[in-house]
Amino acid sequence: MTQFEDSDRDLLAELSTNDFELISAYLDGELSTAEKAQVQGWIDSDPDLKAVYTRMLTVQGQMQNFKMPESDRSVAEITANVF
């Protein structure tokens, strides 16, 4: 699994929560056409932001390929302890 480097952590710390949420929504395909264009413009014009976007994209890809470990408990048993 890819580890965030110190420079990536610094960049993430500098992002506002709103910017981070917008990039995350961009990756998830949840933005309007205008918002997509805005975020893509930021990514295209800011090398630091592009680095964060690229790292988040890598993590997203790794998560999609992540295999959950087998469990001997049913989903109902697990969620009963959560909710």
C-alpha positions in Angstrom: 0.0 0.0 0.0 1.2 3.5 -0.9 2.2 5.6 2.1 1.8 9.3 2.2 5.1 11.0 2.3 5.8 13.9 4.6 5.4 16.4 1.8 2.0 14.9 0.9 0.9 15.2 4.6 2.0 18.9 4.6 0.0 19.6 1.4 -3.1 17.8 2.9 -2.8 19.8 6.1 -2.8 23.1 4.1 -5.9 22.2 2.1 -9.1 23.6 3.5 -11.8 21.1 4.5 -13.9 22.4 1.7 -11.2 22.0 -0.9 -10.5 18.5 0.3 -14.2 17.7 0.1 -14.4 19.1 -3.4 -11.5 17.0 -4.6 -13.0 13.9 -3.0 -16.3 14.6 -4.6 -14.5 15.2 -7.9 -12.9 11.7 -7.6 -16.2 10.2 -6.8 -18.0 11.8 -9.7 -20.4 13.7 -7.4 -19.9 17.3 -8.7 -22.0 19.4 -11.1 -20.5 20.3 -14.4 -19.5 23.7 -13.2 -17.9 22.3 -10.0 -16.0 19.7 -12.1 -14.6 22.4 -14.3 -13.6 24.5 -11.3 -11.7 21.6 -9.6 -10.1 20.5 -12.9 -8.9 24.1 -13.4 -7.3 24.1 -9.9 -5.7 20.7 -10.5 -4.3 21.9 -13.9 -2.9 25.1 -12.6 -1.5 24.1 -9.2 1.3 21.5 -9.1 0.9 20.9 -5.4 -2.9 20.4 -5.7 -2.2 18.1 -8.6 0.1 16.0 -6.4 -2.6 15.7 -3.8 -5.2 14.8 -6.4 -2.8 12.1 -7.9 -2.1 10.7 -4.5 -5.9 10.6 -3.6 -6.6 8.9 -7.0 -3.9 6.3 -6.2 -5.5 5.6 -2.8 -9.0 5.4 -4.3 -7.7 2.8 -6.8 -6.1 0.8 -4.0 -9.3 0.8 -2.0 -11.3 -0.5 -4.9 -9.0 -3.4 -5.2 -8.8 -4.1 -1.5 -10.1 -7.5 -0.5 -12.0 -7.7 2.8 -10.8 -10.5 5.1 -13.2 -13.4 5.7 -15.3 -13.2 8.8 -17.2 -15.9 10.7 -19.8 -13.4 11.7 -22.8 -12.4 9.6 -23.4 -8.9 8.4 -26.4 -8.8 10.8 -24.2 -9.7 13.8 -21.7 -7.1 12.9 -24.2 -4.3 12.3 -26.1 -5.2 15.5 -23.0 -4.2 17.4 -22.7 -0.9 15.5 -26.2 0.4 15.4 
